[in-house]
Amino acid sequence: MNALNAARWILVPLLCHALSLQALPPFLTVVDKVRRSLNPNLAIMGLLPTIYDSRTKEQQSLLAELQAHWSGRVFPPIRASTRVAEASHHGVSLLQYKPRSPVADAYRHLAQEVMAYD
């Protein structure tokens, strides 16, 4: 609650799984309550699908559903990668472990978009 009260905007990471999508409305209810009672300037920058596997029809379908409902506010998905787990296992950031991997490039692109947001 304190973070939502102090924030100007939020980026909502989520998995393209049914349970994640089911958890989204209750979370958005909390965001709305914070907006109405504590922080009227709080805005949702967008949704960030993470650990996305485009090979599964379920994830493709859920991503399409998100994009249809949140038109223009869904960031390009960050694909699943074993490199993230490997970096964590080695105790370093992904950008240190495999700086030129596709997932590292995706996070750099996301960071540029976030920095340009306002």
Secondary structure, 3 states (H helix, E strand, C coil): CHHHHHCCEEEEEEECCHHHHHHHHHHHHHHHHHHHHCCCCCEEEEEEEECECCCCHHHHHHHHHHHHHCCCCECCCCECCHHHHHHHHCCCCHHHHCCCCHHHHHHHHHHHHHHHCC
